[in-house]
């Protein structure tokens, strides 16, 4: 698969070298559940699409994040190329589905830098389940 993974404290970076079509689990991207433990409750996922020449987005680009814990209110923010494209609070549960606006992503595309950053603020430490969390960015 066409991506490189970098794991830092509180942050995971996925650098795509080619588009990954269809619904793809974090596990398929090369991530492991043990790599996705965020003890402070703050998570940052960076999807670097700089090396993708043609961006053919899925009709509704989607992130589905599933976590082991049953969480209370969680704050989510998504930025693309430095502009906030989503800011929402999710209620009680153990998963969140984030639907992105394909037209907005296309409008914000650059020739050299295309970075999608997902920030999450959980009320406590969280463990993301790699095999049950997905992206669906490209068709």
Buried (B, 14 or more C-beta within 10 A) or exposed (E): EEBEBEEEEEBBBBBBBEBBEEEBBBBBBEBEBEEBEBEEBBBBBBBBBEBBEEBEBBEEBBBBBBBBBEBEEBEBBBBBBEEEBBEEEBEEEBBBEBEBBBEEBEEBBEEEEBBBBBBBBBEEEBBBBBEBBBBBBBE
